[in-house]
Amino acid sequence: MEAEHLKRLEAKDAAHIPAILSEFNTKHADLLIFDSFRTDNLWHDLWLAIFGILEEQCLSHLHTQCLNTVRILTRDEFSLQTNYIEQEVGVLLRLARIEAGSLKLPATPDELKQQEQREQPQREPSQAQSEVIAEALKCLCNLVYQSSDCRKQCLRQHCLDAILKRVASSMRHPCALEYYDMKLLFLLTALEPAARTRLQIDLNGLTYMTKWLDDKLGEEPCGEEQLNIICELLKVMFNVTSAPDKSPNEYEIQSLHLTGVLRQLLLRFGEMATDKERAVVTHAINLLTNISGSCLTELTLRCSNAEEQSSQKQEKQKENDREQGARARPRACCSLCFERRNVRSLAVLLRYLRQSLAQQEAEASSHELLSPVLTVLVKCARSDRVMRHYLREEILPPLRDVSQRPEIGQELRNHLCRFLTLPAMILRDLAAELLFVLCKENVGRMIKYTGYGNAAGLFAKRGILDCRRVEGTDYSSDSEDSDTEEYKQQQQGINPVLGCVEPGSKPSLLDGMSEEQKEYEAMQLVNLIEQLRQGGIVKPALIDKDGRPQPLEHILQLQEELPQQQLDQKRKT
């Protein structure tokens, strides 16, 4: 900026300011490197000149342009750290109308509504005033992101209270205003732990935001601007619920209400027809990961048109299904229900999982993007019998074709089996836990659907490599046999390690050998394994009493312990 232009800004020359700022804002719209502004103290002088204009009410028609300039200057983290800007931050808070002062926010949205009715109604801001507020919020977003001192000042001046009151009030605000309110709230709660605590404990913010989200879902139509606001709101709620500080009972009541609202959100945007709708569902799933399993039962409701069938008809249907070799599928009272429960929200979660798997394979994206939806599915399967039954019906349907390995194919079971051997620990463990819970933590059933080789890592981690029964499990015992006729016909030829029928089974290499030859080959194998052990390539192990692998000192210990292991196995069976 030329020295003459800077002097005119400092002199508040209203006739020339619009042209000067317009030229500056256009030229530096994408500026990120401010080295040239640090010579001759240009950044500091321009900063003070602009705020001198902003403090003049008579020049309010220039405030939008001035704030655009401030937004560009706030990208310079070095200058923000080396200059004292507390007074300027106060000006921005005032222009954004979030300088709450001694404002006392009521405990609930209903009390706030009553308070508004008693007080004199406030006038809605004009379009020009809304533009100034939005530009001031943009500047504050940059400052909050760049400066910890600015974040602390915002908390001292109770801007959380003012934002929460503005979004919860009955007054209508432009979408841009609501969006940047949420953006600022997100940055504060993400970067300042004290903001999360104050929003949740002191301001009862989760109740306000849940009510606002519910109101947003009731608006028609829901365009892209509204979807952007919902995304930012869900991100704020995720931050607030990441480390709940409220008492368990109070937090559970709030979580139940929130889960019910999120169910409505999943049902409304579950088709994910656009990228923005998919983003909304993604943030909703992220938020569900923070909610306890006991509250996730709100994702499914008792179907309103469910009618009790007579026990005679139920038994007859089960008998017919058994004759067909399939497990008696629970009868649905309508196309949207499963065991008298509406499971559309779970269907949305599975649709999202399938789309994410397809996208991950097509674009080779990070496996970690799948972790949130798998976490929610694990919680659902653990928390409720009906949800577990439905997920098992969709993920682990009765086996028919066992000619291919479990990890080969494009069904959900195939994808999850492939995850069992991934180096990505988080995704591997989540896939293993989901499959194991759907199998009611039954080792034999897990081997049937995944093969022992794929599930060996899970068994080793849980200390059940010897296929012992898992203690302390609490599952219903009303499930029917899921073996189909096709499975039963091939069951004897299934290799339990691979989880499928081995193609073209070859004759045993030991056929035709004498006992001496077999013993010689066995000792050769022992020597080769011992060489591998000494080289540190493998570590032979036995299963100890806790069901975990215990390394051996010598390979011959396998021979010494074998009779005792066989005896222990007979006692278990």
N, C-alpha and C positions, 0 to 999 in steps of 0.2 A: 504494500500500500504506500502511495506517495505521501510525503510529509505534509503537503498542502491539504490532501484529503483528510488526514488525521487531525489537522488543526481545525478544519471545519466541523468534524465530528465533536471535537472537544468544545468548540464554541456553540454547539447545538444549532447549527445553521439549518433550519428546517427546509429551506428552499433547495439545498444541495444534498441533504442526507439520503433521500430515496434513491437517487442515481448512484451515489457512492456505494451504498450498501448493496444495491442490486448488482452492480458490477463485481463487487467483492464476492458476494454469495454465489454468483454464477461461475466465476473463475475458480473458486476454491471449494466447489460443492463436494468433490471427491478427495479433498486434501487429507492426508494421513501423516505426513512428515513435515514437522514445523521448524526445521533447523533455521530457515531464513527469517523466521519470526523472533528468534532469540537474539539476533543481533540488534544493537541499539535499543534493547528493551521494548521492541515493537509489540510483542504479545501483551505485555502488561499495560502499555499505554492504550492500546486498542480496547482491551478488556475494560479499563476504567472509563474510557470515553463512551462505550456502548452502554454501560450501566448508568452513567450520568444521564443519558437520554431516557433509559427505562424508569428512572426515578421521577421523571417529569410527567405529571398527569396530562398536561396540555399537549404533549407530544404522543398521546396514546395511539394515534393513527399510524405511528411508525414502529410500534412495539413488536408487531409480528415480524417485520424485517430485521429488527435488532435481535430478536430472539433466534432467528435463523442464523445470524452471525455468531451469536453466543454458542449455539449448538456446534458450529464448526470449530470454534476455539476450545470447547470442552473435550475435543478428541486428543488434545496434547497433555498426556499424563505428566510429563516432566514439569511443565509450567504450572499445572494445578498443584503439584506437590511442593513447588518452591515459592509459591505466592500465597499470601493470606487472603482467603476468599470467603470467610464466614459471613460477612455483611452481604456479599453478592448472592450467596445461597439463600439468605433470608429474603432477599428481593424476589428470587425465583419462586420460593415457597408462597410468597404473597400473591404473585401474578398467577400461580397455578391454583390458588385458593385452597391450599391444603395446610395453611398455618393455623392449626386448631387452637393453640393457646390452652385455655382451661376448659375446653369442651369436654363434657361428660357424656359418653355414649351409653344409651340404655342397654340392658342385659340381653334383650331379645328384639327381633325385628318388629314384633307386635307392639312392644312398649315404645319403640321408635316411631311407629305410625301414630300412636296415641299422642306422643309428644309433638309431632308435626301438626296434628289437628288442633292442639291447644295454642301453639305458637302462631305468630303472624306468617302467612305463606310468603316464601321467598320468590322473587321474580326469576324466571329462567334466563340464563345468559343469552345475549344476542349472538348472532353468527360471528361477528367480529370478536366479541369477548371469548367465545368458544375457541376461536383460532389462536388467540393469545394464550389461553389456558393450555391448549394442546401443545403449542410450541414450548411453553415453559416446562411442561412435563417431559418433553423430549430432552431438553437440556438437563433436567434433574436425573433422568435415566443415565445419561452419559456420566454425570458427576458421581452418582451413586456407584456406578460400575468402576470408576477410576479411583475414587478417594474414600478411604475408611473414615476420615474426619467428617466428610459430607454425610456419610451414612449415620454417624453418631449424632450429628446436628439435626438430621431429619427426625430421629427418634426423640431427641430432646424437645423438639417443637411439635411433637404429637401429630406428625403428618399421617401416621397409620390411622389414627382416630378419624381424621378428616376424610381420608380416602374411603374408609369403610362406611362412614355416614353418607358420603355422596353416592356411592354405588347402591346403598340400601334404601335411599330415600325414594319417595314416590315421584320425584321430579324426573322428567325425561331429559337425557343428555345425548349429544351426538355420539355416534359410534366411535369416532376417533378419540374422544375424551375418555370413554369407558375403556378403550383398548390400552391407552397409555397409562391410565390409572392402574390397570392390572399389570402392565409391564413394569411399572415402578414398584408395585407391591411385590412382584416376583423377584426382582433384583434385591430388594431389601431383605426379604425372607430367605433368599438363597445365600446371601453374603454376610448376613448379620444374625447370629444365633439369638441375640436378645430380641430381635424383631419377631422371630417365630414364637418365642415364649410370650411376648406381650400380646401378639395377635390371638394366640390360642387361649391363654389364661385370663389376662386382664380384660380383653375386649370381646371374648366369646366369638371370635371371628369365624370359626368353622360353622356355627349356626347361621350367621349372616350370609356367608358365602354359599352355603347349601340352599338357603332360601332364594338367593339371587339366581343360582344355577337352575333351580326349579322354575323360576319365573322366565328365564331365558328359553327354556325348553318349551314353554307354553306360547311363545311368540310365533306368529306366522307372517310372512314367510321367513325362513332362516337363511339369509344370504351369506356370502363369503365373509363380510365384515363381522356379522354376528358369530360365525364359526371361529374367526380369529380371536374374538373376545372370549369365547368359551374355552378355547385352547389355553389362553393365558390364565384364565380363572382356574382351570384344572391343574395347571403347573403350580400356582400359588397354594392350592389346597394340598398338593403333594408335598410341598415344602413344610407346610404346617403340620401334617400328619406323620412326617418322617420320624419324629421323636416326640410322641405325645407325652405331655407333662400332667395331664388331668388325671383325676382318680379313675380307676378302671370302670366303675359303674357309669359315671357321667360320660366318659369317652365312648362307652359302648352304646349308650342311648343316641349320641350324636352320629356314631358310625352306622347304626341301623337305619336312621333316616337318610343319611348320605348314600348308603348302598341302594336304598329304594329309588332315589333320584338317578343314580348311575344306571340302574336297570332300565329306567325310562329312556335315558340317553342312548344306551346300547340298542334298544328296540327302535328308536327313531332313526339312528344313523347306521344301523347294522348292515345295510346293503353296501355301504362304503362305495357309493357310486362315483365319488370324486376324491381326489387326493386330500382335499381339506376335510371331508367327512372321515376319511381313514385316519387323518391326524387326530381328530377329535376322539375317535375310538382308541387310538394308541395312548393318548394322555389319560383317558378314563381307565384303561387297563393298568397303566402305571400307578394311578391312584388306588386302584383296588389292591395292589400288592401291599399297601400300608394298612389295610383294614384286616382286623382279626377274623379268623376262619368262622367263629361263631356268628358273625354278622353277615357272612356271605350267603346265608340261607335266604336272605331277602332278594337274592337274584332270581329265585324261583318262587312263584306264588301258587296257591291252590287254584286250580282251574275253576272259573266261575260256573261253567256248565257241566261240571263233573257229576256223574250219576253213579251211585253205588250199584255194582252188578251183583247179582245173587251168587252165593257161594257155589251153587250147582253149575252155573254157567262158567265160572272161573275154573272150576275143576275140570270141566269138559274141555275147555280150551287148552289147559295145560296138558291134558291127556292126549289131545290131538297133536300138539307140538312135540310131545315126547315120541309119538309114533313116527314123526318126520325126522327125528334125530336131533332136533334143535332145542335149545333151552327155551322154556315157555316165555315168550316176550310179553312184558307187561302191556296190558290192553290200554290204549289211549282213548280218552273220551272224545277227543277231537284231534285234528291234525296238528295242533300246536301244543299238545299235552303229552306227558309221559308219566305214567303212574299217578294220574290225577293232578299233576303239577305242570304249570306252564314253564317250559324250559327254553323259550326263544332266546333268552339272553345267553345261555350256554351255547346254543347253536351259533350265535354271533361270535363268541370267543373261538369256537372251533373253525368257523369260516375265516376269522382273522389269522388263526394259526396256519391254516392251509395256504392262504395268500402269502403269508410271510415266508413259509417254506419254499413256495414257488419263486418268490422274489429273491430269496437268499441263494437259490441254486442258479437262477438266471443271471444275477449280477455279482455273485460271489461276495455278498455283503457279510458283515460281521455276524457270527453266530450269537453274540451277546444280545442282539436285538430281539431274539426269541425268548430271552430269559423271563421278562415280565409276564407274558401270557402263560408260560409254563408254570410260573410260580402261582398264579391265580388258579389255574386248573388243579394243581396239587392241593391248594387250600380247599377248593370246592370239594374235591374227592374225599378229603379227610373229614370235612365238617358235616356232611349230610349223606345219608344212604341213597336217597333218590338221585342226587347229583352224581354220586359215584356210579350207580347203575346206568345212568344215561351216558356218562362219559365212557364207561366200559363198552356199552353197546356200540358206540361210534368209533372208539379207538381200538378195542380188542374184540371185534365180532367173532362168532364161532368159526373155528378154522375149518377150511374145506380143502384148499390146495396147499399141500406141504411139500411140493416138489422143489421149491426154491427156498433159499435161506431167508430167515426173517428180515434181514437188512436189505434185501433186494426187492425193489418195487417202489410205488409212489403213494401207497396208503399211509395214513398217519402212523400205524404200527411200524411200517418199514422205516420211515424217517426217524422215529424215536429209537429204534434198534440201532440205526447207524450212529446216533448220538452217543450210545453207550460206550463206544470205543474212541471217542474224540479226545484229543489232548486238552480241549477247553473244559476245565474242571467244572465250572458253574453249570454250563449247559448239560454236560454229561451227568452230573449228580441230579439235576432237576428231571431230566428224562428218565433216569433210573428210578427216582422216587415216585414219579407219576405212574410208571408202569407197575411198580411193586405195590403201590396202594390200590390200583385198579385190580390187581391180582389178590387183594386182601392180604398182602404180605405172606402169601403162600409160596414157598420155594418151588414146589413141584409145578404149580401153575405158571410161575414166572419162567421156568425153564421151558415149559411147553410153548409159550408165546415168543420167547426171545432166544432160546438156546442157551446152554450153560456157558458156552464160550463168551457170548456177549454180556452175560450177567455176572461173570466171575468177579469183576471189579466191585460190583455192589455187594456180592456175597462176602468178599474178603473184608470190605470196609465194615460190614455189620457183624462179622464173626460167624457166618453161617456157610462157610465153604463146604462143610460136611453135610449140607442140606438138612440141618436140624430145623425143627419147628421154631418159629419166632415167638418168644414169650412176651406176654403183656399186650397182645393185640386185641382189639375190641371191635369185631365186625359181626354183622348179622350172619346167621347160618341158614338163610332161607333161599339161597341161590340154587338153581337147578343145574344139572349136568349140561355142559355146553358142548359136548362132543357130538359132532355131526356124523352121519353114516360114512361120508367120504373120509373123514379123519380116522374113524375106527378101523376102516379097511386098510389103512396104511400105517397104523400106529406101531405095529411090530417092527416095521422097517425104518422107523425114524431114528436118526442119530441124535441123542439128546444134547450132545456138545454143539452140533451145528444147528439143531432145531429144524431139520428137514430130512427127507429121504435122500440118502446118498445115491447119486446117479451111477448106474452101471457098477454095482458092487463087485469088487474083484475077489478071486479066491484067496484064502489065507496063505501067506508066504511060508507058514510053518507046516503046511500040509506036506507029507512025505518025508519030513525030517525025523531022524531018530532022537531019542531023549538026550543022547550025548551031544548031538549037533545043536539042539535047542539050548542046552546048558552053556555050550561054548558061545553061542550068539548072545545069550543073556549077559555073560561076563564081558564080552566085547562092548556091549551097550553100557554096562556099568563103568567100564574104563573110559569110554568116550565122555560120559556125563561127568565123571570125576575130573577129566581134563578141562572141560568147560567150566566146572566149578572153580578149579584152581586158577584159571585165567580170569575169573571174575565176570564171565559172560552170563552165567546163570547161577541161581542160588536154590538148590533143591530144598524143599521144606516139607514138614509134616503139619497136620492140623492138630493144634493143642486142644486142651479141654475147653477153652473159651471159643473154639471154632475159628481161630485165627492162624495163619501160616507161621511156623516157627522154623528158622533156618537150621540146617543140619551141619554138623562138623565133618561128617564123612558120608558118602553116598550109601555105604552098607547099612547105615542106620535105617534106611527104608525097609530093608529085608528083616531087620530085628523087630521093627514096630508093626509090620504088616499083620501078623496074627492077632495082636491086641486090637488093631483098628477094625479088622473084620468082625471080631467078637462084639465090639462096641456098636458097630453098625447093625448087627443082628438084634441086639437088645432094643435099639431105637425103633426098628421096624416090627 
